[in-house]
Amino acid sequence: MNQLYERERRTWLYEWHRRLQTRAGNAALLWMARRYHRVPEGVGHRMGARIGLAMRRISPRHWRIVMANLRLAFGDEKGEEELAEIGRECYRHLGKCLVEFFRMPAMSAEEMRRAAEFRGTEHLDAALAEGRGVILLTGHLGNWEMVGVRIAAEGYPLNVIARAQRDDRLTEYIRQTREVTGMRVLHRDQSVRQSLRALRRNELVGVLLDQNAGDDGVFVDFFGHQASTAPGAAAFALRTGAVVVPTFGWRKPDDSHVVEIGEAVPLVKTGDRQKDILANTARYTKVIEEQIRAHPEQWFWLHKRWKSRPATSRPATSRPPAAQGGRGAAGQDA
């Protein structure tokens, strides 16, 4: 596991190239967002697929991360060529998601409803009827931005946690896009307090729980390997009694989407807070894994999910729970 990700030689030239690549990529994103926000849907999907494949060629480092993650998750189940095809489809899918995000500010609520079928509203309504707020358990699967947009289009009060990008202009563009589509953006530095207030108002708070949480996380099983996972969703649920409902989206072959709310995940509450946080986080992570297995080509494999390793000298639950920002809507941002 220690050699899962290729060790990078962080010379000054390497760091300069990374910064230049990031700045150029951000500038390109903002340019495309201005130019293609009204592109027709079908054209956008074809364009997005090509952008995704270009992204794979532009950054060989991320392709190596994708393949390392796929081998770890499915190495005993799938051959190398099948894994590579999942990786290529992942890039095509992400490119389409990008262009769909460009188009969102120009879409009406009715267009958003047509773009994604919404299933399981009875589970969401039942959770809201409890009166203690609802935590949307989700991940970077399908078009996670579309998940938030579709829920907001139905008039549900959705709060999402956003982490600032390195480029302030990109941060502002993402924030404005989410707010114009009906979501309320919570700044990460105040996200714990704001999330608790939203839950007490019986609103929805989206939490993406599928990225490496570093030293702030608890280690739970994910595809058969220990992965550092943010304990915020479990901590919120234990503190407020909010109902946790699985909320995922996926792309259909015709490039329309499905957004589905599942049955509430029962809360483990024994009175031992640390053990309860660990048990509930493990339960939530298993739900996410099941969804990824159903649509492996639509998960964000570019992230070093297993980068942090558990320290044998430190219990997995020794650090206090913390909310964590992720890469996208319906919950959190990169």
TILUM-776923 format. One record per residue (C-alpha): residue number from 1; residue in one letter; y, z, x. Coordinates in Angstrom, 3 decimals. Each point is the difference from the previous one (the first is absolute). Layout:
residues N
R | NUM | A | Y | Z | X
...
This chain:
residues 334
R | 1 | M | 0.000 | 0.000 | 0.000
R | 2 | N | 2.446 | 0.698 | 2.844
R | 3 | Q | -0.270 | -3.656 | 1.057
R | 4 | L | 0.297 | -1.397 | -3.522
R | 5 | Y | 3.478 | -1.417 | 0.575
R | 6 | E | 0.814 | -1.907 | 3.135
R | 7 | R | 2.086 | 2.105 | 2.363
R | 8 | E | 3.454 | -1.564 | 0.335
R | 9 | R | 1.816 | -0.166 | 3.338
R | 10 | R | 3.441 | 1.240 | -0.977
R | 11 | T | 2.047 | -1.495 | 2.823
R | 12 | W | 3.746 | -0.582 | -0.421
R | 13 | L | -0.737 | -3.693 | -0.543
R | 14 | Y | -2.552 | 0.827 | -2.698
R | 15 | E | 2.447 | 2.328 | -1.786
R | 16 | W | 2.794 | -2.586 | 0.245
R | 17 | H | -2.269 | -2.673 | -1.486
R | 18 | R | -1.041 | 2.317 | -2.843
R | 19 | R | 3.617 | 0.817 | -0.862
R | 20 | L | 0.993 | -3.662 | 0.145
R | 21 | Q | -2.958 | -0.980 | -2.188
R | 22 | T | 0.905 | 2.690 | -2.549
R | 23 | R | 3.662 | -1.015 | -0.159
R | 24 | A | -0.856 | -3.673 | -0.319
R | 25 | G | -2.567 | 0.749 | -2.696
R | 26 | N | 2.455 | 2.123 | -2.000
R | 27 | A | 2.690 | -2.668 | 0.257
R | 28 | A | -2.471 | -2.642 | -1.162
R | 29 | L | -1.046 | 2.153 | -2.966
R | 30 | L | 3.586 | 0.490 | -1.140
R | 31 | W | 0.740 | -3.714 | 0.380
R | 32 | M | -3.065 | -0.949 | -2.039
R | 33 | A | 0.843 | 2.618 | -2.643
R | 34 | R | 3.411 | -1.626 | -0.542
R | 35 | R | -1.352 | -3.545 | 0.055
R | 36 | Y | -3.218 | 0.320 | -2.024
R | 37 | H | 0.735 | 2.593 | -2.690
R | 38 | R | -0.035 | -2.705 | -2.676
R | 39 | V | -2.854 | -2.123 | 1.320
R | 40 | P | -2.464 | -1.054 | -2.763
R | 41 | E | -3.068 | 2.200 | -0.255
R | 42 | G | -2.593 | -2.595 | 1.032
R | 43 | V | 2.100 | -1.219 | 2.909
R | 44 | G | 0.486 | 3.594 | 1.063
R | 45 | H | -3.732 | 0.665 | 0.107
R | 46 | R | -0.683 | -3.072 | 2.126
R | 47 | M | 2.892 | 0.855 | 2.278
R | 48 | G | -1.135 | 3.610 | 0.259
R | 49 | A | -3.530 | -0.954 | 1.044
R | 50 | R | 1.416 | -2.094 | 2.821
R | 51 | I | 2.367 | 2.777 | 1.057
R | 52 | G | -2.933 | 2.419 | 0.119
R | 53 | L | -2.065 | -2.239 | 2.266
R | 54 | A | 3.040 | -0.520 | 2.225
R | 55 | M | 0.386 | 3.790 | 0.279
R | 56 | R | -3.543 | 0.216 | 1.351
R | 57 | R | 0.768 | -2.493 | 2.749
R | 58 | I | 3.387 | 1.504 | 0.867
R | 59 | S | -1.427 | 3.470 | 0.661
R | 60 | P | -3.461 | -0.059 | 1.643
R | 61 | R | 0.318 | 3.768 | 0.440
R | 62 | H | -0.102 | 0.569 | -3.760
R | 63 | W | -2.956 | -2.362 | -0.386
R | 64 | R | -1.898 | 2.148 | 2.504
R | 65 | I | 0.873 | 3.083 | -2.066
R | 66 | V | -1.221 | -1.730 | -3.176
R | 67 | M | -3.351 | -0.890 | 1.570
R | 68 | A | -0.426 | 3.456 | 1.560
R | 69 | N | 0.567 | 1.621 | -3.407
R | 70 | L | -2.367 | -2.384 | -1.780
R | 71 | R | -2.753 | 0.610 | 2.547
R | 72 | L | 0.392 | 3.731 | -0.423
R | 73 | A | -0.056 | -0.180 | -3.800
R | 74 | F | -2.665 | -2.702 | -0.483
R | 75 | G | -1.616 | -0.573 | 3.387
R | 76 | D | -3.406 | 1.146 | -1.220
R | 77 | E | 0.246 | -2.015 | -3.208
R | 78 | K | 1.611 | -3.344 | 0.867
R | 79 | G | -0.218 | -2.525 | 2.820
R | 80 | E | 2.846 | -0.935 | 2.332
R | 81 | E | 0.834 | -3.273 | -1.752
R | 82 | E | 0.106 | 1.665 | -3.406
R | 83 | L | 2.327 | 2.654 | 1.391
R | 84 | A | 2.227 | -2.681 | 1.521
R | 85 | E | 0.191 | -1.812 | -3.344
R | 86 | I | 1.005 | 3.263 | -1.727
R | 87 | G | 2.694 | 0.365 | 2.644
R | 88 | R | 1.317 | -3.530 | -0.533
R | 89 | E | 0.048 | 0.487 | -3.771
R | 90 | C | 1.858 | 3.275 | 0.538
R | 91 | Y | 2.787 | -1.867 | 1.793
R | 92 | R | 0.196 | -2.670 | -2.713
R | 93 | H | 0.203 | 2.716 | -2.627
R | 94 | L | 2.714 | 1.929 | 1.845
R | 95 | G | 2.068 | -3.150 | 0.406
R | 96 | K | -0.177 | -0.569 | -3.746
R | 97 | C | 0.999 | 3.623 | -0.602
R | 98 | L | 3.042 | -0.519 | 2.205
R | 99 | V | 1.279 | -2.994 | -1.953
R | 100 | E | -0.754 | 1.815 | -3.276
R | 101 | F | 2.214 | 2.831 | 1.219
R | 102 | F | 2.791 | -2.494 | 0.749
R | 103 | R | -0.249 | -1.244 | -3.592
R | 104 | M | 0.032 | 3.415 | -1.706
R | 105 | P | 3.791 | 0.522 | -0.295
R | 106 | A | 0.324 | -3.253 | -1.969
R | 107 | M | -2.893 | 0.786 | -2.361
R | 108 | S | 0.583 | 1.282 | -3.504
R | 109 | A | -2.096 | 2.809 | -1.453
R | 110 | E | -1.866 | -2.564 | -2.090
R | 111 | E | -0.789 | -2.090 | 3.084
R | 112 | M | -1.315 | 3.110 | 1.717
R | 113 | R | -2.250 | 0.707 | -2.961
R | 114 | R | -1.374 | -3.550 | 0.128
R | 115 | A | -0.620 | 0.253 | 3.746
R | 116 | A | -2.308 | 3.019 | -0.305
R | 117 | E | -2.437 | 1.161 | -2.638
R | 118 | F | 0.403 | 3.745 | -0.619
R | 119 | R | -3.163 | 1.966 | -0.760
R | 120 | G | -0.701 | 3.680 | -0.632
R | 121 | T | 3.269 | 1.055 | -1.583
R | 122 | E | -1.957 | 2.465 | -2.108
R | 123 | H | -0.827 | 1.969 | 3.156
R | 124 | L | 3.651 | 0.058 | 1.051
R | 125 | D | 1.193 | 1.035 | -3.451
R | 126 | A | -2.614 | 2.764 | -0.167
R | 127 | A | 1.114 | 1.293 | 3.395
R | 128 | L | 3.662 | 0.004 | -1.059
R | 129 | A | -0.954 | 1.862 | -3.177
R | 130 | E | -0.993 | 2.959 | 2.203
R | 131 | G | 3.715 | 0.418 | 0.752
R | 132 | R | -0.299 | 0.857 | 3.706
R | 133 | G | 0.762 | -3.369 | 1.556
R | 134 | V | -2.349 | -2.657 | 1.337
R | 135 | I | -0.904 | -0.902 | 3.568
R | 136 | L | -0.998 | -3.647 | 0.362
R | 137 | L | -2.692 | -0.071 | 2.667
R | 138 | T | 0.134 | -3.393 | 1.660
R | 139 | G | -0.161 | -1.892 | 3.277
R | 140 | H | 1.036 | -3.186 | 1.763
R | 141 | L | -2.403 | -2.081 | -2.071
R | 142 | G | 0.768 | -3.177 | -1.908
R | 143 | N | 3.753 | -0.412 | -0.359
R | 144 | W | 0.968 | 3.672 | -0.067
R | 145 | E | 3.614 | -0.964 | -0.710
R | 146 | M | -1.163 | -1.832 | -3.124
R | 147 | V | -1.761 | 3.183 | -1.133
R | 148 | G | 3.295 | 1.879 | -0.028
R | 149 | V | 1.893 | -2.880 | -1.597
R | 150 | R | -2.556 | -0.363 | -2.801
R | 151 | I | -0.009 | 3.690 | -0.840
R | 152 | A | 3.800 | 0.157 | 0.003
R | 153 | A | 0.147 | -3.100 | -2.234
R | 154 | E | -1.747 | 2.025 | -2.709
R | 155 | G | 2.770 | 2.592 | 0.126
R | 156 | Y | -1.896 | 2.769 | 1.780
R | 157 | P | 2.241 | 2.197 | 2.222
R | 158 | L | -1.384 | -0.881 | 3.446
R | 159 | N | 1.131 | 1.642 | 3.235
R | 160 | V | -0.924 | -1.450 | 3.393
R | 161 | I | 0.421 | 1.513 | 3.450
R | 162 | A | 1.681 | -2.207 | 2.593
R | 163 | R | 0.068 | 0.309 | 3.774
R | 164 | A | 2.852 | -1.699 | 1.820
R | 165 | Q | -0.715 | -3.143 | 1.986
R | 166 | R | 1.300 | -0.461 | 3.532
R | 167 | D | 2.449 | -2.546 | -1.373
R | 168 | D | 2.496 | 1.544 | -2.435
R | 169 | R | 0.563 | -3.358 | -1.700
R | 170 | L | -3.720 | -0.319 | -0.727
R | 171 | T | -0.131 | 3.583 | -1.279
R | 172 | E | 2.855 | -0.720 | -2.403
R | 173 | Y | -1.534 | -3.282 | -1.188
R | 174 | I | -3.331 | 1.683 | -0.780
R | 175 | R | 1.750 | 2.885 | -1.777
R | 176 | Q | 2.117 | -2.324 | -2.130
R | 177 | T | -2.990 | -2.167 | -0.904
R | 178 | R | -1.966 | 2.988 | -1.227
R | 179 | E | 2.880 | 1.488 | -1.935
R | 180 | V | 0.900 | -3.271 | -1.721
R | 181 | T | -3.609 | -0.253 | -1.216
R | 182 | G | 0.218 | 3.452 | -1.599
R | 183 | M | -1.329 | 2.409 | 2.614
R | 184 | R | 1.834 | 3.102 | 1.231
R | 185 | V | -0.076 | 0.214 | 3.796
R | 186 | L | -0.326 | 3.451 | 1.598
R | 187 | H | 1.195 | 0.285 | 3.580
R | 188 | R | -2.753 | 1.302 | 2.222
R | 189 | D | 2.035 | 2.808 | 1.581
R | 190 | Q | 0.394 | 1.574 | -3.453
R | 191 | S | -3.157 | -1.380 | -1.597
R | 192 | V | -1.863 | 3.297 | -0.405
R | 193 | R | 2.794 | 1.659 | -1.970
R | 194 | Q | 0.795 | -3.122 | -1.992
R | 195 | S | -3.656 | -0.654 | -0.793
R | 196 | L | -0.481 | 3.542 | -1.292
R | 197 | R | 3.060 | -0.372 | -2.202
R | 198 | A | -1.267 | -3.312 | -1.351
R | 199 | L | -3.380 | 1.512 | -0.841
R | 200 | R | 1.676 | 2.913 | -1.770
R | 201 | R | 1.890 | -2.580 | -2.092
R | 202 | N | -3.421 | -1.407 | -0.949
R | 203 | E | 0.586 | -3.236 | 1.927
R | 204 | L | -2.243 | -2.125 | 2.211
R | 205 | V | -0.093 | 0.326 | 3.793
R | 206 | G | -1.903 | -2.660 | 1.937
R | 207 | V | -1.868 | 1.064 | 3.138
R | 208 | L | -1.632 | -2.446 | 2.405
R | 209 | L | -2.726 | 1.979 | 1.707
R | 210 | D | -1.659 | -2.556 | 2.263
R | 211 | Q | 1.859 | 0.149 | 3.315
R | 212 | N | -0.313 | 2.067 | 3.152
R | 213 | A | 1.879 | 3.294 | -0.435
R | 214 | G | -0.178 | 1.056 | 3.647
R | 215 | D | 0.299 | 3.709 | 0.728
R | 216 | D | 1.314 | 0.684 | -3.512
R | 217 | G | -3.232 | -1.108 | -1.644
R | 218 | V | -3.353 | 1.467 | -0.855
R | 219 | F | -3.138 | -1.788 | 1.169
R | 220 | V | -2.281 | -1.338 | -2.708
R | 221 | D | -2.695 | -2.647 | -0.166
R | 222 | F | 1.152 | -3.612 | -0.385
R | 223 | F | -2.628 | -2.727 | 0.323
R | 224 | G | -2.281 | 2.452 | 1.807
R | 225 | H | 2.566 | 1.095 | 2.586
R | 226 | Q | 2.491 | 2.867 | 0.102
R | 227 | A | 3.556 | -1.141 | -0.740
R | 228 | S | 3.234 | 1.993 | 0.038
R | 229 | T | 1.328 | -0.064 | -3.568
R | 230 | A | 3.225 | 1.317 | -1.520
R | 231 | P | -0.721 | 3.093 | -2.134
R | 232 | G | 3.135 | -0.359 | -2.111
R | 233 | A | -1.680 | -1.241 | -3.182
R | 234 | A | -2.424 | 2.925 | -0.025
R | 235 | A | 2.767 | 2.469 | 0.818
R | 236 | F | 2.205 | -1.334 | -2.818
R | 237 | A | -2.859 | 0.119 | -2.512
R | 238 | L | -0.978 | 3.547 | 0.947
R | 239 | R | 3.590 | 1.219 | -0.132
R | 240 | T | 1.114 | -1.664 | -3.228
R | 241 | G | -3.188 | -0.715 | -1.936
R | 242 | A | 0.972 | -3.669 | -0.105
R | 243 | V | -2.791 | -2.359 | -1.047
R | 244 | V | -1.234 | -2.413 | 2.691
R | 245 | V | -0.971 | -3.440 | -1.279
R | 246 | P | -1.367 | -2.861 | 2.138
R | 247 | T | 2.395 | -2.947 | -0.206
R | 248 | F | -0.933 | -3.262 | 1.688
R | 249 | G | 0.727 | -3.682 | -0.194
R | 250 | W | -1.780 | -3.089 | 1.210
R | 251 | R | 0.543 | -3.723 | 0.099
R | 252 | K | -2.121 | -2.315 | -2.142
R | 253 | P | -1.128 | -3.469 | 1.173
R | 254 | D | 2.843 | -1.646 | -1.954
R | 255 | D | 2.516 | 2.245 | 1.882
R | 256 | S | 0.837 | 2.062 | -3.059
R | 257 | H | -0.465 | 3.748 | 0.318
R | 258 | V | -1.751 | 2.893 | -1.662
R | 259 | V | 1.481 | 3.507 | 0.041
R | 260 | E | -2.441 | 2.643 | -1.180
R | 261 | I | 0.398 | 3.712 | -0.677
R | 262 | G | -3.259 | 1.911 | 0.307
R | 263 | E | -1.184 | 3.271 | -1.457
R | 264 | A | 1.587 | 3.128 | 1.443
R | 265 | V | -1.607 | 1.413 | 3.136
R | 266 | P | -1.133 | 3.590 | -0.717
R | 267 | L | 1.870 | 2.545 | 2.114
R | 268 | V | -1.975 | 2.331 | 2.246
R | 269 | K | 1.686 | 3.399 | -0.247
R | 270 | T | -1.975 | 2.939 | 1.334
R | 271 | G | 2.900 | 2.175 | 1.138
R | 272 | D | -0.474 | -0.817 | 3.687
R | 273 | R | 2.998 | -2.272 | 0.508
R | 274 | Q | -0.995 | -1.527 | 3.326
R | 275 | K | -3.539 | -0.764 | -1.127
R | 276 | D | 1.286 | -1.368 | -3.294
R | 277 | I | 2.441 | -2.314 | 1.773
R | 278 | L | -2.803 | -1.287 | 2.210
R | 279 | A | -2.452 | -0.430 | -2.892
R | 280 | N | 2.492 | -1.808 | -2.231
R | 281 | T | 1.270 | -2.243 | 2.796
R | 282 | A | -3.591 | -0.960 | 0.791
R | 283 | R | -0.595 | -0.778 | -3.667
R | 284 | Y | 3.126 | -2.150 | -0.241
R | 285 | T | -0.886 | -1.864 | 3.191
R | 286 | K | -3.449 | -0.818 | -1.348
R | 287 | V | 1.618 | -1.525 | -3.100
R | 288 | I | 2.153 | -2.207 | 2.246
R | 289 | E | -3.006 | -1.057 | 2.074
R | 290 | E | -1.869 | -1.078 | -3.119
R | 291 | Q | 2.924 | -2.185 | -1.035
R | 292 | I | 0.258 | -1.580 | 3.460
R | 293 | R | -3.724 | -0.779 | 0.003
R | 294 | A | 0.484 | -1.875 | -3.263
R | 295 | H | 2.824 | -2.143 | 1.477
R | 296 | P | -0.260 | 0.243 | 3.805
R | 297 | E | 2.082 | -3.122 | 0.675
R | 298 | Q | 2.977 | 1.579 | -1.802
R | 299 | W | 0.444 | 3.196 | 2.010
R | 300 | F | 2.546 | 0.461 | 2.803
R | 301 | W | -2.368 | -0.161 | 2.990
R | 302 | L | 2.894 | -0.441 | 2.470
R | 303 | H | 0.581 | 3.756 | 0.208
R | 304 | K | -1.755 | 2.286 | 2.534
R | 305 | R | -1.582 | 2.138 | -2.691
R | 306 | W | -2.322 | 1.884 | 2.378
R | 307 | K | 2.456 | 0.405 | 2.881
R | 308 | S | 0.209 | 3.810 | -0.199
R | 309 | R | -3.134 | 1.892 | 0.928
R | 310 | P | -0.923 | 3.559 | -0.989
R | 311 | A | 0.426 | 2.606 | 2.724
R | 312 | T | -3.122 | 2.134 | 0.373
R | 313 | S | 2.159 | 2.986 | 0.882
R | 314 | R | 2.097 | -0.252 | -3.171
R | 315 | P | -1.242 | 0.301 | -3.610
R | 316 | A | 0.770 | -3.077 | -2.072
R | 317 | T | 1.986 | 2.049 | -2.522
R | 318 | S | 2.119 | 2.009 | 2.427
R | 319 | R | 3.225 | -1.948 | -0.552
R | 320 | P | 2.141 | 0.399 | -3.123
R | 321 | P | -0.079 | -2.762 | -2.606
R | 322 | A | 2.710 | -2.625 | 0.236
R | 323 | A | 1.028 | -2.983 | -2.027
R | 324 | Q | -0.336 | -3.239 | 1.891
R | 325 | G | 1.650 | -3.378 | -0.336
R | 326 | G | -2.162 | -3.072 | 0.052
R | 327 | R | 0.679 | -3.729 | -0.113
R | 328 | G | 0.806 | -0.840 | -3.493
R | 329 | A | 0.828 | 0.548 | -3.570
R | 330 | A | -1.866 | 1.868 | -2.674
R | 331 | G | 0.454 | 2.778 | 2.464
R | 332 | Q | 1.238 | -0.325 | 3.519
R | 333 | D | 1.528 | -2.253 | 2.521
R | 334 | A | -0.579 | -0.986 | 3.614
